[in-house]
Amino acid sequence: MDDKIYFIKDNAQQIPVYDFIKAMDPDAPINPTHNFELLKAHRLKMYDKAEQEYIAERTINRVKAGDLEKSVLYYGWLKNELQIIAQWLSDTYPNGEKKRIKTSSAIQMEILKYER
């Protein structure tokens, strides 16, 4: 297989949208919602970054970031994840505008696996 990226035409040379976008811009802030394992790993990396920033801020403010504080941060993060998941599955954007492209059943299944 070569490294070229092909557009989809007559169901030939298909490539996942995620792979296409990442090939064009490796730093693109896109969630791999098409694959549960990739999505979980990606979102946990985001949490790890948020936790490190939280600990750094508390250290600067000379406040301990113990297990209780980290648990509260994680609880808030998980609560926010549920809101994000609901938005991914919604037919409308947060501003109320209807989405032009419906999330496919296959992607919905991967998102629901992540939610569990």
Backbone as XML, in Angstrom:
<?xml version="1.0"?>
<chain id="A" units="angstrom">
  <residue number="1" name="MET">
    <atom name="N" x="0.842" y="-1.181" z="0.000"/>
    <atom name="CA" x="0.000" y="0.000" z="0.000"/>
    <atom name="C" x="0.889" y="1.247" z="0.000"/>
  </residue>
  <residue number="2" name="ASP">
    <atom name="N" x="0.563" y="2.200" z="-0.835"/>
    <atom name="CA" x="1.358" y="3.424" z="-0.898"/>
    <atom name="C" x="0.879" y="4.432" z="0.140"/>
  </residue>
  <residue number="3" name="ASP">
    <atom name="N" x="1.584" y="5.541" z="0.270"/>
    <atom name="CA" x="1.261" y="6.559" z="1.249"/>
    <atom name="C" x="0.378" y="7.669" z="0.693"/>
  </residue>
  <residue number="4" name="LYS">
    <atom name="N" x="-0.129" y="7.495" z="-0.508"/>
    <atom name="CA" x="-0.977" y="8.519" z="-1.103"/>
    <atom name="C" x="-2.356" y="8.497" z="-0.458"/>
  </residue>
  <residue number="5" name="ILE">
    <atom name="N" x="-3.000" y="9.635" z="-0.447"/>
    <atom name="CA" x="-4.362" y="9.743" z="0.057"/>
    <atom name="C" x="-5.276" y="9.932" z="-1.141"/>
  </residue>
  <residue number="6" name="TYR">
    <atom name="N" x="-6.278" y="9.074" z="-1.231"/>
    <atom name="CA" x="-7.204" y="9.126" z="-2.343"/>
    <atom name="C" x="-8.562" y="9.630" z="-1.871"/>
  </residue>
  <residue number="7" name="PHE">
    <atom name="N" x="-9.246" y="10.355" z="-2.710"/>
    <atom name="CA" x="-10.619" y="10.733" z="-2.429"/>
    <atom name="C" x="-11.500" y="9.524" z="-2.713"/>
  </residue>
  <residue number="8" name="ILE">
    <atom name="N" x="-12.652" y="9.511" z="-2.094"/>
    <atom name="CA" x="-13.584" y="8.404" z="-2.293"/>
    <atom name="C" x="-14.361" y="8.636" z="-3.586"/>
  </residue>
  <residue number="9" name="LYS">
    <atom name="N" x="-14.328" y="7.636" z="-4.469"/>
    <atom name="CA" x="-15.088" y="7.728" z="-5.721"/>
    <atom name="C" x="-15.586" y="6.332" z="-6.052"/>
  </residue>
  <residue number="10" name="ASP">
    <atom name="N" x="-16.894" y="6.208" z="-6.174"/>
    <atom name="CA" x="-17.501" y="4.920" z="-6.497"/>
    <atom name="C" x="-17.049" y="3.812" z="-5.539"/>
  </residue>
  <residue number="11" name="ASN">
    <atom name="N" x="-16.950" y="4.175" z="-4.262"/>
    <atom name="CA" x="-16.568" y="3.235" z="-3.200"/>
    <atom name="C" x="-15.179" y="2.626" z="-3.385"/>
  </residue>
  <residue number="12" name="ALA">
    <atom name="N" x="-14.321" y="3.300" z="-4.108"/>
    <atom name="CA" x="-12.959" y="2.812" z="-4.292"/>
    <atom name="C" x="-11.974" y="3.712" z="-3.544"/>
  </residue>
  <residue number="13" name="GLN">
    <atom name="N" x="-10.885" y="3.139" z="-3.110"/>
    <atom name="CA" x="-9.809" y="3.854" z="-2.421"/>
    <atom name="C" x="-10.328" y="4.643" z="-1.211"/>
  </residue>
  <residue number="14" name="GLN">
    <atom name="N" x="-11.139" y="4.029" z="-0.407"/>
    <atom name="CA" x="-11.685" y="4.713" z="0.761"/>
    <atom name="C" x="-10.641" y="4.831" z="1.861"/>
  </residue>
  <residue number="15" name="ILE">
    <atom name="N" x="-10.759" y="5.911" z="2.604"/>
    <atom name="CA" x="-9.890" y="6.155" z="3.751"/>
    <atom name="C" x="-10.759" y="6.804" z="4.822"/>
  </residue>
  <residue number="16" name="PRO">
    <atom name="N" x="-10.606" y="6.414" z="6.076"/>
    <atom name="CA" x="-11.399" y="7.056" z="7.121"/>
    <atom name="C" x="-11.134" y="8.569" z="7.157"/>
  </residue>
  <residue number="17" name="VAL">
    <atom name="N" x="-12.180" y="9.331" z="7.413"/>
    <atom name="CA" x="-12.051" y="10.788" z="7.476"/>
    <atom name="C" x="-10.960" y="11.177" z="8.485"/>
  </residue>
  <residue number="18" name="TYR">
    <atom name="N" x="-10.924" y="10.494" z="9.630"/>
    <atom name="CA" x="-9.924" y="10.780" z="10.661"/>
    <atom name="C" x="-8.512" y="10.636" z="10.103"/>
  </residue>
  <residue number="19" name="ASP">
    <atom name="N" x="-8.257" y="9.526" z="9.394"/>
    <atom name="CA" x="-6.922" y="9.295" z="8.820"/>
    <atom name="C" x="-6.576" y="10.354" z="7.783"/>
  </residue>
  <residue number="20" name="PHE">
    <atom name="N" x="-7.576" y="10.731" z="6.985"/>
    <atom name="CA" x="-7.357" y="11.759" z="5.965"/>
    <atom name="C" x="-6.966" y="13.091" z="6.610"/>
  </residue>
  <residue number="21" name="ILE">
    <atom name="N" x="-7.721" y="13.509" z="7.616"/>
    <atom name="CA" x="-7.439" y="14.787" z="8.283"/>
    <atom name="C" x="-6.082" y="14.740" z="8.978"/>
  </residue>
  <residue number="22" name="LYS">
    <atom name="N" x="-5.775" y="13.644" z="9.653"/>
    <atom name="CA" x="-4.487" y="13.525" z="10.342"/>
    <atom name="C" x="-3.315" y="13.501" z="9.348"/>
  </residue>
  <residue number="23" name="ALA">
    <atom name="N" x="-3.532" y="12.929" z="8.172"/>
    <atom name="CA" x="-2.483" y="12.925" z="7.151"/>
    <atom name="C" x="-2.233" y="14.341" z="6.637"/>
  </residue>
  <residue number="24" name="MET">
    <atom name="N" x="-3.309" y="15.127" z="6.542"/>
    <atom name="CA" x="-3.174" y="16.509" z="6.077"/>
    <atom name="C" x="-2.573" y="17.411" z="7.158"/>
  </residue>
  <residue number="25" name="ASP">
    <atom name="N" x="-2.972" y="17.175" z="8.426"/>
    <atom name="CA" x="-2.498" y="17.983" z="9.546"/>
    <atom name="C" x="-2.415" y="17.113" z="10.795"/>
  </residue>
  <residue number="26" name="PRO">
    <atom name="N" x="-1.226" y="16.548" z="11.098"/>
    <atom name="CA" x="-1.088" y="15.644" z="12.247"/>
    <atom name="C" x="-1.498" y="16.274" z="13.582"/>
  </residue>
  <residue number="27" name="ASP">
    <atom name="N" x="-1.471" y="17.598" z="13.676"/>
    <atom name="CA" x="-1.828" y="18.265" z="14.920"/>
    <atom name="C" x="-3.287" y="18.716" z="14.960"/>
  </residue>
  <residue number="28" name="ALA">
    <atom name="N" x="-4.084" y="18.312" z="13.998"/>
    <atom name="CA" x="-5.488" y="18.722" z="13.958"/>
    <atom name="C" x="-6.208" y="18.210" z="15.209"/>
  </residue>
  <residue number="29" name="PRO">
    <atom name="N" x="-6.965" y="19.091" z="15.868"/>
    <atom name="CA" x="-7.664" y="18.687" z="17.099"/>
    <atom name="C" x="-8.969" y="17.957" z="16.786"/>
  </residue>
  <residue number="30" name="ILE">
    <atom name="N" x="-8.850" y="16.706" z="16.373"/>
    <atom name="CA" x="-10.034" y="15.928" z="15.995"/>
    <atom name="C" x="-10.072" y="14.657" z="16.836"/>
  </residue>
  <residue number="31" name="ASN">
    <atom name="N" x="-11.259" y="14.295" z="17.269"/>
    <atom name="CA" x="-11.435" y="13.081" z="18.074"/>
    <atom name="C" x="-11.673" y="11.887" z="17.159"/>
  </residue>
  <residue number="32" name="PRO">
    <atom name="N" x="-10.982" y="10.775" z="17.402"/>
    <atom name="CA" x="-11.172" y="9.583" z="16.570"/>
    <atom name="C" x="-12.438" y="8.823" z="16.973"/>
  </residue>
  <residue number="33" name="THR">
    <atom name="N" x="-13.594" y="9.410" z="16.719"/>
    <atom name="CA" x="-14.853" y="8.818" z="17.152"/>
    <atom name="C" x="-15.205" y="7.544" z="16.387"/>
  </residue>
  <residue number="34" name="HIS">
    <atom name="N" x="-14.464" y="7.241" z="15.348"/>
    <atom name="CA" x="-14.745" y="6.053" z="14.547"/>
    <atom name="C" x="-14.195" y="4.776" z="15.176"/>
  </residue>
  <residue number="35" name="ASN">
    <atom name="N" x="-13.376" y="4.913" z="16.241"/>
    <atom name="CA" x="-12.725" y="3.756" z="16.838"/>
    <atom name="C" x="-12.670" y="3.928" z="18.353"/>
  </residue>
  <residue number="36" name="PHE">
    <atom name="N" x="-13.374" y="3.078" z="19.080"/>
    <atom name="CA" x="-13.474" y="3.178" z="20.533"/>
    <atom name="C" x="-12.104" y="3.197" z="21.222"/>
  </residue>
  <residue number="37" name="GLU">
    <atom name="N" x="-11.214" y="2.302" z="20.828"/>
    <atom name="CA" x="-9.910" y="2.223" z="21.494"/>
    <atom name="C" x="-9.090" y="3.492" z="21.281"/>
  </residue>
  <residue number="38" name="LEU">
    <atom name="N" x="-9.070" y="3.983" z="20.045"/>
    <atom name="CA" x="-8.354" y="5.231" z="19.762"/>
    <atom name="C" x="-8.984" y="6.405" z="20.507"/>
  </residue>
  <residue number="39" name="LEU">
    <atom name="N" x="-10.312" y="6.443" z="20.528"/>
    <atom name="CA" x="-11.016" y="7.535" z="21.191"/>
    <atom name="C" x="-10.708" y="7.551" z="22.681"/>
  </residue>
  <residue number="40" name="LYS">
    <atom name="N" x="-10.759" y="6.411" z="23.319"/>
    <atom name="CA" x="-10.476" y="6.330" z="24.762"/>
    <atom name="C" x="-9.053" y="6.789" z="25.056"/>
  </residue>
  <residue number="41" name="ALA">
    <atom name="N" x="-8.086" y="6.278" z="24.289"/>
    <atom name="CA" x="-6.687" y="6.671" z="24.505"/>
    <atom name="C" x="-6.496" y="8.172" z="24.290"/>
  </residue>
  <residue number="42" name="HIS">
    <atom name="N" x="-7.122" y="8.705" z="23.253"/>
    <atom name="CA" x="-7.013" y="10.130" z="22.928"/>
    <atom name="C" x="-7.598" y="10.992" z="24.040"/>
  </residue>
  <residue number="43" name="ARG">
    <atom name="N" x="-8.796" y="10.628" z="24.511"/>
    <atom name="CA" x="-9.457" y="11.418" z="25.546"/>
    <atom name="C" x="-8.709" y="11.308" z="26.882"/>
  </residue>
  <residue number="44" name="LEU">
    <atom name="N" x="-8.147" y="10.138" z="27.193"/>
    <atom name="CA" x="-7.378" y="9.993" z="28.433"/>
    <atom name="C" x="-6.099" y="10.829" z="28.398"/>
  </residue>
  <residue number="45" name="LYS">
    <atom name="N" x="-5.495" y="10.967" z="27.227"/>
    <atom name="CA" x="-4.335" y="11.857" z="27.089"/>
    <atom name="C" x="-4.744" y="13.288" z="27.398"/>
  </residue>
  <residue number="46" name="MET">
    <atom name="N" x="-5.931" y="13.667" z="26.934"/>
    <atom name="CA" x="-6.439" y="15.011" z="27.208"/>
    <atom name="C" x="-6.652" y="15.198" z="28.715"/>
  </residue>
  <residue number="47" name="TYR">
    <atom name="N" x="-7.176" y="14.159" z="29.369"/>
    <atom name="CA" x="-7.372" y="14.255" z="30.817"/>
    <atom name="C" x="-6.029" y="14.364" z="31.528"/>
  </residue>
  <residue number="48" name="ASP">
    <atom name="N" x="-5.061" y="13.550" z="31.133"/>
    <atom name="CA" x="-3.736" y="13.598" z="31.770"/>
    <atom name="C" x="-3.139" y="14.997" z="31.684"/>
  </residue>
  <residue number="49" name="LYS">
    <atom name="N" x="-3.289" y="15.634" z="30.532"/>
    <atom name="CA" x="-2.789" y="17.000" z="30.366"/>
    <atom name="C" x="-3.518" y="17.959" z="31.310"/>
  </residue>
  <residue number="50" name="ALA">
    <atom name="N" x="-4.839" y="17.822" z="31.394"/>
    <atom name="CA" x="-5.626" y="18.682" z="32.286"/>
    <atom name="C" x="-5.239" y="18.453" z="33.746"/>
  </residue>
  <residue number="51" name="GLU">
    <atom name="N" x="-4.992" y="17.209" z="34.108"/>
    <atom name="CA" x="-4.596" y="16.904" z="35.487"/>
    <atom name="C" x="-3.233" y="17.518" z="35.809"/>
  </residue>
  <residue number="52" name="GLN">
    <atom name="N" x="-2.294" y="17.421" z="34.882"/>
    <atom name="CA" x="-0.969" y="17.996" z="35.116"/>
    <atom name="C" x="-1.051" y="19.518" z="35.253"/>
  </residue>
  <residue number="53" name="GLU">
    <atom name="N" x="-1.890" y="20.153" z="34.445"/>
    <atom name="CA" x="-2.078" y="21.603" z="34.558"/>
    <atom name="C" x="-2.719" y="21.961" z="35.891"/>
  </residue>
  <residue number="54" name="TYR">
    <atom name="N" x="-3.656" y="21.151" z="36.345"/>
    <atom name="CA" x="-4.325" y="21.353" z="37.625"/>
    <atom name="C" x="-3.324" y="21.255" z="38.777"/>
  </residue>
  <residue number="55" name="ILE">
    <atom name="N" x="-2.498" y="20.213" z="38.733"/>
    <atom name="CA" x="-1.485" y="20.015" z="39.783"/>
    <atom name="C" x="-0.490" y="21.163" z="39.765"/>
  </residue>
  <residue number="56" name="ALA">
    <atom name="N" x="-0.056" y="21.578" z="38.577"/>
    <atom name="CA" x="0.900" y="22.688" z="38.463"/>
    <atom name="C" x="0.311" y="23.973" z="39.045"/>
  </residue>
  <residue number="57" name="GLU">
    <atom name="N" x="-0.948" y="24.248" z="38.740"/>
    <atom name="CA" x="-1.590" y="25.456" z="39.269"/>
    <atom name="C" x="-1.683" y="25.402" z="40.791"/>
  </residue>
  <residue number="58" name="ARG">
    <atom name="N" x="-2.062" y="24.251" z="41.312"/>
    <atom name="CA" x="-2.168" y="24.117" z="42.773"/>
    <atom name="C" x="-0.796" y="24.242" z="43.423"/>
  </residue>
  <residue number="59" name="THR">
    <atom name="N" x="0.233" y="23.730" z="42.775"/>
    <atom name="CA" x="1.595" y="23.850" z="43.303"/>
    <atom name="C" x="2.029" y="25.306" z="43.335"/>
  </residue>
  <residue number="60" name="ILE">
    <atom name="N" x="1.748" y="26.041" z="42.265"/>
    <atom name="CA" x="2.077" y="27.467" z="42.220"/>
    <atom name="C" x="1.371" y="28.210" z="43.345"/>
  </residue>
  <residue number="61" name="ASN">
    <atom name="N" x="0.125" y="27.819" z="43.619"/>
    <atom name="CA" x="-0.653" y="28.480" z="44.669"/>
    <atom name="C" x="-0.370" y="27.908" z="46.061"/>
  </residue>
  <residue number="62" name="ARG">
    <atom name="N" x="0.611" y="27.008" z="46.126"/>
    <atom name="CA" x="1.033" y="26.384" z="47.387"/>
    <atom name="C" x="-0.124" y="25.659" z="48.077"/>
  </residue>
  <residue number="63" name="VAL">
    <atom name="N" x="-0.897" y="24.944" z="47.267"/>
    <atom name="CA" x="-2.003" y="24.147" z="47.776"/>
    <atom name="C" x="-1.767" y="22.711" z="47.333"/>
  </residue>
  <residue number="64" name="LYS">
    <atom name="N" x="-1.950" y="21.789" z="48.261"/>
    <atom name="CA" x="-1.719" y="20.387" z="47.957"/>
    <atom name="C" x="-2.801" y="19.854" z="47.012"/>
  </residue>
  <residue number="65" name="ALA">
    <atom name="N" x="-2.391" y="19.033" z="46.069"/>
    <atom name="CA" x="-3.327" y="18.356" z="45.163"/>
    <atom name="C" x="-3.360" y="16.891" z="45.562"/>
  </residue>
  <residue number="66" name="GLY">
    <atom name="N" x="-4.110" y="16.608" z="46.601"/>
    <atom name="CA" x="-4.201" y="15.245" z="47.113"/>
    <atom name="C" x="-5.199" y="14.402" z="46.345"/>
  </residue>
  <residue number="67" name="ASP">
    <atom name="N" x="-5.438" y="13.199" z="46.862"/>
    <atom name="CA" x="-6.351" y="12.265" z="46.200"/>
    <atom name="C" x="-7.770" y="12.809" z="46.109"/>
  </residue>
  <residue number="68" name="LEU">
    <atom name="N" x="-8.232" y="13.485" z="47.158"/>
    <atom name="CA" x="-9.589" y="14.033" z="47.138"/>
    <atom name="C" x="-9.727" y="15.071" z="46.033"/>
  </residue>
  <residue number="69" name="GLU">
    <atom name="N" x="-8.781" y="15.988" z="45.945"/>
    <atom name="CA" x="-8.832" y="17.041" z="44.918"/>
    <atom name="C" x="-8.760" y="16.450" z="43.514"/>
  </residue>
  <residue number="70" name="LYS">
    <atom name="N" x="-7.908" y="15.447" z="43.341"/>
    <atom name="CA" x="-7.795" y="14.796" z="42.034"/>
    <atom name="C" x="-9.077" y="14.040" z="41.688"/>
  </residue>
  <residue number="71" name="SER">
    <atom name="N" x="-9.717" y="13.438" z="42.682"/>
    <atom name="CA" x="-10.979" y="12.728" z="42.460"/>
    <atom name="C" x="-12.080" y="13.696" z="42.027"/>
  </residue>
  <residue number="72" name="VAL">
    <atom name="N" x="-12.118" y="14.851" z="42.672"/>
    <atom name="CA" x="-13.116" y="15.858" z="42.310"/>
    <atom name="C" x="-12.863" y="16.351" z="40.884"/>
  </residue>
  <residue number="73" name="LEU">
    <atom name="N" x="-11.594" y="16.570" z="40.525"/>
    <atom name="CA" x="-11.255" y="16.978" z="39.163"/>
    <atom name="C" x="-11.708" y="15.910" z="38.167"/>
  </residue>
  <residue number="74" name="TYR">
    <atom name="N" x="-11.427" y="14.644" z="38.462"/>
    <atom name="CA" x="-11.784" y="13.546" z="37.561"/>
    <atom name="C" x="-13.301" y="13.430" z="37.431"/>
  </residue>
  <residue number="75" name="TYR">
    <atom name="N" x="-14.020" y="13.573" z="38.531"/>
    <atom name="CA" x="-15.484" y="13.528" z="38.501"/>
    <atom name="C" x="-16.024" y="14.629" z="37.580"/>
  </residue>
  <residue number="76" name="GLY">
    <atom name="N" x="-15.512" y="15.828" z="37.720"/>
    <atom name="CA" x="-15.936" y="16.939" z="36.862"/>
    <atom name="C" x="-15.601" y="16.682" z="35.410"/>
  </residue>
  <residue number="77" name="TRP">
    <atom name="N" x="-14.440" y="16.101" z="35.172"/>
    <atom name="CA" x="-14.025" y="15.794" z="33.807"/>
    <atom name="C" x="-14.959" y="14.753" z="33.187"/>
  </residue>
  <residue number="78" name="LEU">
    <atom name="N" x="-15.285" y="13.699" z="33.965"/>
    <atom name="CA" x="-16.186" y="12.665" z="33.461"/>
    <atom name="C" x="-17.582" y="13.230" z="33.184"/>
  </residue>
  <residue number="79" name="LYS">
    <atom name="N" x="-18.046" y="14.095" z="34.049"/>
    <atom name="CA" x="-19.353" y="14.731" z="33.857"/>
    <atom name="C" x="-19.353" y="15.530" z="32.547"/>
  </residue>
  <residue number="80" name="ASN">
    <atom name="N" x="-18.282" y="16.246" z="32.286"/>
    <atom name="CA" x="-18.137" y="17.005" z="31.048"/>
    <atom name="C" x="-18.054" y="16.072" z="29.839"/>
  </residue>
  <residue number="81" name="GLU">
    <atom name="N" x="-17.401" y="14.913" z="29.996"/>
    <atom name="CA" x="-17.319" y="13.940" z="28.902"/>
    <atom name="C" x="-18.713" y="13.491" z="28.477"/>
  </residue>
  <residue number="82" name="LEU">
    <atom name="N" x="-19.611" y="13.289" z="29.441"/>
    <atom name="CA" x="-20.969" y="12.876" z="29.109"/>
    <atom name="C" x="-21.681" y="13.951" z="28.295"/>
  </residue>
  <residue number="83" name="GLN">
    <atom name="N" x="-21.423" y="15.214" z="28.599"/>
    <atom name="CA" x="-22.012" y="16.303" z="27.819"/>
    <atom name="C" x="-21.436" y="16.325" z="26.398"/>
  </residue>
  <residue number="84" name="ILE">
    <atom name="N" x="-20.142" y="16.073" z="26.293"/>
    <atom name="CA" x="-19.489" y="16.041" z="24.982"/>
    <atom name="C" x="-20.042" y="14.890" z="24.142"/>
  </residue>
  <residue number="85" name="ILE">
    <atom name="N" x="-20.211" y="13.729" z="24.771"/>
    <atom name="CA" x="-20.753" y="12.570" z="24.069"/>
    <atom name="C" x="-22.171" y="12.869" z="23.572"/>
  </residue>
  <residue number="86" name="ALA">
    <atom name="N" x="-22.972" y="13.481" z="24.421"/>
    <atom name="CA" x="-24.339" y="13.840" z="24.021"/>
    <atom name="C" x="-24.308" y="14.757" z="22.808"/>
  </residue>
  <residue number="87" name="GLN">
    <atom name="N" x="-23.355" y="15.676" z="22.762"/>
    <atom name="CA" x="-23.236" y="16.589" z="21.624"/>
    <atom name="C" x="-22.814" y="15.843" z="20.362"/>
  </residue>
  <residue number="88" name="TRP">
    <atom name="N" x="-21.885" y="14.896" z="20.492"/>
    <atom name="CA" x="-21.471" y="14.107" z="19.328"/>
    <atom name="C" x="-22.660" y="13.366" z="18.728"/>
  </residue>
  <residue number="89" name="LEU">
    <atom name="N" x="-23.563" y="12.878" z="19.572"/>
    <atom name="CA" x="-24.692" y="12.077" z="19.115"/>
    <atom name="C" x="-25.905" y="12.915" z="18.726"/>
  </residue>
  <residue number="90" name="SER">
    <atom name="N" x="-25.887" y="14.177" z="19.076"/>
    <atom name="CA" x="-27.020" y="15.060" z="18.807"/>
    <atom name="C" x="-27.132" y="15.398" z="17.326"/>
  </residue>
  <residue number="91" name="ASP">
    <atom name="N" x="-28.351" y="15.718" z="16.906"/>
    <atom name="CA" x="-28.590" y="16.141" z="15.524"/>
    <atom name="C" x="-28.393" y="17.639" z="15.339"/>
  </residue>
  <residue number="92" name="THR">
    <atom name="N" x="-28.142" y="18.347" z="16.448"/>
    <atom name="CA" x="-27.957" y="19.796" z="16.378"/>
    <atom name="C" x="-26.668" y="20.205" z="17.065"/>
  </residue>
  <residue number="93" name="TYR">
    <atom name="N" x="-26.144" y="21.360" z="16.664"/>
    <atom name="CA" x="-24.976" y="21.949" z="17.314"/>
    <atom name="C" x="-25.425" y="22.654" z="18.593"/>
  </residue>
  <residue number="94" name="PRO">
    <atom name="N" x="-24.502" y="22.982" z="19.499"/>
    <atom name="CA" x="-24.894" y="23.671" z="20.733"/>
    <atom name="C" x="-25.667" y="24.969" z="20.498"/>
  </residue>
  <residue number="95" name="ASN">
    <atom name="N" x="-25.424" y="25.629" z="19.366"/>
    <atom name="CA" x="-26.141" y="26.882" z="19.085"/>
    <atom name="C" x="-27.543" y="26.639" z="18.532"/>
  </residue>
  <residue number="96" name="GLY">
    <atom name="N" x="-27.937" y="25.359" z="18.411"/>
    <atom name="CA" x="-29.272" y="25.024" z="17.929"/>
    <atom name="C" x="-29.354" y="24.753" z="16.435"/>
  </residue>
  <residue number="97" name="GLU">
    <atom name="N" x="-28.279" y="25.045" z="15.707"/>
    <atom name="CA" x="-28.271" y="24.815" z="14.262"/>
    <atom name="C" x="-28.238" y="23.315" z="13.981"/>
  </residue>
  <residue number="98" name="LYS">
    <atom name="N" x="-29.025" y="22.888" z="13.005"/>
    <atom name="CA" x="-29.089" y="21.474" z="12.645"/>
    <atom name="C" x="-27.788" y="21.045" z="11.947"/>
  </residue>
  <residue number="99" name="LYS">
    <atom name="N" x="-27.270" y="19.878" z="12.336"/>
    <atom name="CA" x="-26.065" y="19.352" z="11.698"/>
    <atom name="C" x="-26.394" y="18.921" z="10.274"/>
  </residue>
  <residue number="100" name="ARG">
    <atom name="N" x="-25.501" y="19.210" z="9.365"/>
    <atom name="CA" x="-25.712" y="18.854" z="7.955"/>
    <atom name="C" x="-25.430" y="17.383" z="7.698"/>
  </residue>
  <residue number="101" name="ILE">
    <atom name="N" x="-24.458" y="16.843" z="8.428"/>
    <atom name="CA" x="-24.078" y="15.447" z="8.235"/>
    <atom name="C" x="-24.442" y="14.671" z="9.492"/>
  </residue>
  <residue number="102" name="LYS">
    <atom name="N" x="-25.238" y="13.639" z="9.320"/>
    <atom name="CA" x="-25.658" y="12.810" z="10.439"/>
    <atom name="C" x="-24.539" y="11.838" z="10.812"/>
  </residue>
  <residue number="103" name="THR">
    <atom name="N" x="-24.359" y="11.627" z="12.103"/>
    <atom name="CA" x="-23.362" y="10.665" z="12.562"/>
    <atom name="C" x="-23.817" y="9.268" z="12.157"/>
  </residue>
  <residue number="104" name="SER">
    <atom name="N" x="-22.936" y="8.527" z="11.510"/>
    <atom name="CA" x="-23.307" y="7.197" z="11.023"/>
    <atom name="C" x="-23.577" y="6.245" z="12.183"/>
  </residue>
  <residue number="105" name="SER">
    <atom name="N" x="-24.296" y="5.191" z="11.902"/>
    <atom name="CA" x="-24.604" y="4.176" z="12.925"/>
    <atom name="C" x="-23.330" y="3.522" z="13.450"/>
  </residue>
  <residue number="106" name="ALA">
    <atom name="N" x="-22.375" y="3.300" z="12.562"/>
    <atom name="CA" x="-21.115" y="2.673" z="12.976"/>
    <atom name="C" x="-20.366" y="3.568" z="13.960"/>
  </residue>
  <residue number="107" name="ILE">
    <atom name="N" x="-20.326" y="4.855" z="13.677"/>
    <atom name="CA" x="-19.642" y="5.793" z="14.574"/>
    <atom name="C" x="-20.433" y="5.946" z="15.869"/>
  </residue>
  <residue number="108" name="GLN">
    <atom name="N" x="-21.760" y="5.980" z="15.776"/>
    <atom name="CA" x="-22.576" y="6.062" z="16.988"/>
    <atom name="C" x="-22.279" y="4.887" z="17.915"/>
  </residue>
  <residue number="109" name="MET">
    <atom name="N" x="-22.108" y="3.699" z="17.347"/>
    <atom name="CA" x="-21.802" y="2.513" z="18.152"/>
    <atom name="C" x="-20.473" y="2.675" z="18.878"/>
  </residue>
  <residue number="110" name="GLU">
    <atom name="N" x="-19.470" y="3.196" z="18.205"/>
    <atom name="CA" x="-18.156" y="3.395" z="18.840"/>
    <atom name="C" x="-18.244" y="4.443" z="19.958"/>
  </residue>
  <residue number="111" name="ILE">
    <atom name="N" x="-19.023" y="5.493" z="19.739"/>
    <atom name="CA" x="-19.196" y="6.541" z="20.751"/>
    <atom name="C" x="-19.924" y="5.956" z="21.970"/>
  </residue>
  <residue number="112" name="LEU">
    <atom name="N" x="-20.939" y="5.143" z="21.731"/>
    <atom name="CA" x="-21.672" y="4.523" z="22.838"/>
    <atom name="C" x="-20.782" y="3.554" z="23.628"/>
  </residue>
  <residue number="113" name="LYS">
    <atom name="N" x="-19.885" y="2.863" z="22.948"/>
    <atom name="CA" x="-18.931" y="1.987" z="23.649"/>
    <atom name="C" x="-18.011" y="2.841" z="24.524"/>
  </residue>
  <residue number="114" name="TYR">
    <atom name="N" x="-17.595" y="3.977" z="24.009"/>
    <atom name="CA" x="-16.759" y="4.885" z="24.807"/>
    <atom name="C" x="-17.533" y="5.402" z="26.020"/>
  </residue>
  <residue number="115" name="GLU">
    <atom name="N" x="-18.795" y="5.739" z="25.819"/>
    <atom name="CA" x="-19.622" y="6.268" z="26.914"/>
    <atom name="C" x="-19.725" y="5.247" z="28.056"/>
  </residue>
  <residue number="116" name="ARG">
    <atom name="N" x="-19.862" y="3.985" z="27.717"/>
    <atom name="CA" x="-19.954" y="2.940" z="28.750"/>
    <atom name="C" x="-18.647" y="2.838" z="29.490"/>
  </residue>
</chain>
